[in-house]
């Protein structure tokens, strides 16, 4: 079971591709060239949605599943707020369902009160959601957001800084714990505050971060169940909210497993040597073909074609 799990994750990581928090953007983004055959059914959906620079003028809807869908009526998180700043503006990925945008604005204010200076917000979704040209198997329906594990400075960052500065690596070199030189009570406070938001379904972090949270949480532990260990997420934590109420086209994620705070044997698995240092596969895994428009929910074709 475990070797199969590792192989499956290797494929997912290949599919995700580069677009991590530490990858640089550009202060002078160029528009993508037109597609030679946009109507070809074999054209990857990411090539179509990645060329849509504006949202639809439709009722807000999250359509499909987090990793297989699109977004109608997307709203942009303002690039500057009282307690947040958006990073990597050249990616144009500060879009989401209005409920995600509202949650982030509330979270920023609450996290500041809890001791975190403010949010540096990474990738959310594209203006119309859908698969992305780089990075992220999910983030397709406007309900996911990455938040850097870097406290917001007490000044407005320049455009160059937003494109080129790296997020903070909080995982130690041996991958078994956080780096005590950078990990602070503020990191616990911001993740705890996010997990306690009723709209939040899950938070994904590196297993070493989950380990630190389990150790530092104290007696207040109910929120830990939402925090799930996953590969990567060394520089940021990934917040995912529930499907909006009254949105039947949104496919929810299965409930969080009922296994307490998730700090027991299920967390120990992540620190086995075979998991921390998996042997190379005998044969390179074959990447799954990119999603096409036909593989997304039918309503995504309308979203793509809308003015």
C-alpha positions in Angstrom: 0.0 0.0 0.0 2.7 2.5 1.0 4.9 2.0 -2.2 1.8 2.6 -4.3 1.0 5.7 -2.3 4.5 7.0 -2.8 4.3 6.3 -6.6 0.9 8.1 -6.8 2.3 11.1 -5.0 5.3 11.2 -7.3 3.0 11.4 -10.3 1.0 14.2 -8.6 4.1 16.2 -8.0 5.1 15.8 -11.6 1.7 17.0 -12.7 1.9 20.0 -10.4 5.0 21.5 -12.0 6.8 24.6 -10.8 5.0 27.6 -9.3 6.1 27.5 -5.7 6.1 30.5 -3.4 9.8 30.9 -3.9 9.6 30.9 -7.7 10.1 34.4 -9.0 7.6 36.3 -11.1 8.3 39.3 -13.3 7.7 43.0 -13.2 7.0 43.0 -16.9 4.7 40.1 -17.7 4.0 39.5 -21.4 0.7 38.2 -22.8 0.7 34.6 -24.0 0.7 34.1 -27.7 -2.6 33.0 -29.3 -3.2 29.3 -29.6 -2.9 27.9 -33.1 -5.9 25.6 -32.7 -7.9 26.7 -29.6 -10.9 24.6 -30.8 -8.9 21.3 -31.0 -10.5 19.0 -28.4 -7.0 17.8 -27.5 -5.9 21.3 -26.4 -5.1 21.2 -22.7 -7.6 23.1 -20.6 -4.8 24.9 -18.8 -3.8 26.5 -22.1 -7.4 27.9 -22.5 -8.0 29.0 -18.9 -4.5 30.4 -18.6 -5.2 32.9 -21.4 -8.3 34.3 -19.7 -7.2 37.5 -18.0 -10.6 38.6 -16.7 -13.5 36.9 -14.9 -17.0 36.3 -16.3 -19.9 38.6 -15.5 -22.0 35.7 -14.1 -23.4 34.7 -10.8 -20.6 33.5 -8.5 -20.3 29.7 -8.7 -17.7 27.1 -7.8 -18.1 24.5 -10.5 -16.8 21.0 -10.1 -14.1 19.7 -7.7 -11.1 21.6 -6.3 -8.8 19.8 -8.8 -11.3 19.5 -11.7 -13.5 22.5 -12.3 -13.7 26.2 -12.9 -15.0 29.5 -11.4 -17.9 31.7 -12.6 -18.2 35.2 -11.3 -14.8 35.4 -9.7 -13.8 38.3 -7.4 -10.2 39.6 -7.0 -8.7 40.0 -3.6 -7.4 43.6 -3.6 -3.6 43.6 -3.9 -3.3 45.7 -0.7 -5.5 45.6 2.4 -5.4 46.7 6.0 -3.7 43.4 7.0 -2.6 41.7 3.8 -0.6 42.1 0.6 -0.8 39.9 -2.5 2.4 38.4 -3.9 3.5 37.4 -7.4 1.1 39.9 -9.1 2.3 38.8 -12.5 0.6 35.5 -12.2 -2.9 37.1 -12.0 -4.0 34.4 -9.5 -5.5 36.6 -6.8 -9.1 35.6 -7.8 -11.6 33.5 -6.0 -15.2 32.9 -5.1 -16.5 35.9 -3.2 -16.8 33.7 0.0 -13.0 32.9 -0.2 -12.2 36.6 -0.7 -14.4 37.6 2.3 -12.8 34.8 4.4 -9.3 36.0 3.7 -10.2 39.6 4.6 -11.6 38.4 7.9 -8.7 36.1 8.5 -6.2 38.8 8.0 -7.8 41.0 10.6 -8.2 38.2 13.1 -4.6 36.9 12.6 -3.3 40.4 13.3 -5.2 40.4 16.6 -3.7 37.0 17.4 -0.2 38.2 16.9 0.6 37.7 13.2 1.5 41.0 11.5 -0.5 40.4 8.4 -1.0 38.0 5.5 1.2 37.7 2.4 -1.2 35.9 0.0 0.2 33.7 -2.7 -1.8 31.9 -5.4 -5.5 31.7 -5.2 -7.2 31.0 -8.6 -7.2 32.3 -12.1 -9.9 34.8 -13.1 -12.1 31.9 -14.4 -10.4 29.2 -12.3 -9.6 26.0 -14.2 -6.3 24.2 -14.5 -3.2 26.4 -14.4 -0.3 26.5 -16.8 2.2 26.0 -13.9 1.7 24.5 -10.5 -1.3 23.3 -8.5 -3.4 20.4 -9.3 -6.1 22.1 -7.3 -7.0 25.9 -7.0 -9.4 25.4 -9.9 -12.8 26.5 -8.4 -11.9 29.6 -6.4 -11.9 28.0 -3.0 -8.2 27.6 -2.3 -5.5 30.1 -1.2 -1.8 29.9 -0.3 -0.6 32.0 2.5 3.1 32.6 3.0 4.8 31.6 6.2 6.5 35.0 6.1 5.1 37.7 8.3 4.0 40.8 6.4 6.4 43.7 6.8 5.1 47.0 8.3 5.3 48.7 5.0 4.0 48.2 1.5 6.2 46.0 -0.6 7.4 47.2 -3.9 6.4 45.5 -7.1 9.9 44.1 -7.5 9.8 42.6 -4.0 6.5 41.0 -4.6 7.8 39.3 -7.7 11.3 38.3 -6.5 11.4 37.9 -2.7 11.2 34.3 -1.4 8.8 33.0 1.2 10.3 31.8 4.4 11.4 28.1 4.6 10.4 26.9 8.0 11.2 23.2 7.7 14.6 22.1 9.0 17.1 20.6 6.6 16.7 17.0 7.9 12.9 17.4 7.2 12.0 15.9 10.6 10.9 19.2 12.3 10.6 22.9 11.9 13.7 25.2 11.9 13.8 26.7 15.5 15.6 29.7 14.1 12.6 30.8 12.1 9.6 29.1 13.7 7.7 31.4 16.1 4.5 31.4 18.2 3.1 33.7 15.5 3.2 30.8 13.0 1.1 28.7 15.3 -1.3 31.7 15.9 -2.0 32.4 12.2 -2.6 28.7 11.3 -4.7 28.2 14.4 -6.8 31.3 13.5 -7.3 30.0 10.0 -8.3 26.5 11.1 -10.9 27.9 13.5 -12.7 29.8 10.7 -16.0 28.0 10.2 -15.7 28.3 6.4 -12.3 26.4 6.4 -12.5 22.8 5.4 -8.8 21.9 5.4 -5.4 23.4 5.8 -2.4 21.6 4.1 1.1 21.9 5.6 4.4 20.1 5.5 4.3 17.2 8.0 7.1 18.8 10.0 4.8 21.9 10.5 2.0 19.6 11.6 4.4 18.0 14.1 5.3 21.4 15.5 1.7 22.5 15.7 0.8 19.3 17.6 3.6 20.0 20.1 2.9 23.7 20.5 -1.0 23.7 20.5 -1.4 23.2 24.2 -4.8 22.1 25.5 -6.8 23.8 22.7 -6.6 21.1 20.1 -9.9 20.8 18.3 -8.7 22.8 15.3 -5.7 20.5 14.7 -7.9 17.9 12.9 -8.3 20.3 9.9 -4.6 20.7 9.5 -3.5 17.9 7.2 0.1 16.9 6.4 1.1 16.9 2.7 4.2 16.9 0.5 5.6 20.4 -0.1 4.1 23.3 1.8 7.4 24.2 3.3 7.1 27.9 2.6 3.3 28.4 2.9 0.1 26.9 4.2 -2.8 26.1 1.9 -6.3 27.1 3.0 -9.3 25.4 1.5 -12.9 26.4 2.3 -16.1 24.4 2.0 -18.3 24.5 -1.0 -20.5 27.6 -0.7 -24.0 26.9 0.6 -26.7 26.6 -2.1 -24.1 25.9 -4.8 -25.1 22.4 -6.1 -22.5 22.5 -8.9 -19.6 22.4 -6.4 -18.3 18.9 -5.4 -17.3 18.8 -1.8 -14.3 17.0 -0.4 -15.0 14.1 1.9 -15.1 15.0 5.6 -11.9 15.2 7.6 -11.3 11.7 9.0 -12.6 11.2 12.5 -9.2 10.3 14.1 -8.8 13.0 16.7 -6.2 15.7 16.3 -4.2 13.8 13.7 -1.1 13.8 15.9 -0.7 10.1 16.4 0.5 7.2 14.4 -0.9 8.7 11.1 1.6 11.5 11.6 4.5 9.2 12.5 4.2 7.6 9.0 5.5 10.8 7.4 8.8 10.6 9.2 9.8 7.1 8.2 13.1 7.1 6.2 11.3 5.5 3.3 9.0 8.5 3.1 11.5 11.2 3.9 14.0 9.7 1.4 12.1 7.5 -1.0 14.2 5.4 -3.3 14.0 6.4 -7.0 11.5 4.5 -9.0 12.8 1.7 -11.2 11.0 3.3 -14.1 10.1 7.0 -14.3 6.4 7.4 -13.7 4.5 8.5 -16.8 2.8 11.9 -16.3 -0.9 11.8 -16.7 -2.1 13.7 -19.8 -3.3 17.2 -19.0 -7.0 17.8 -18.5 -9.0 18.8 -21.6 -12.1 21.0 -21.6 -14.2 17.9 -22.3 -13.0 16.4 -19.0 -14.2 19.4 -16.9 -17.9 19.9 -15.9 -20.0 21.0 -19.0 -20.7 24.4 -17.4 -16.9 25.2 -17.7 -17.3 25.5 -21.4 -19.8 28.3 -20.9 -17.5 29.9 -18.4 -14.6 29.8 -20.8 -16.6 31.2 -23.7 -18.5 33.9 -21.8 -17.4 37.5 -22.6 
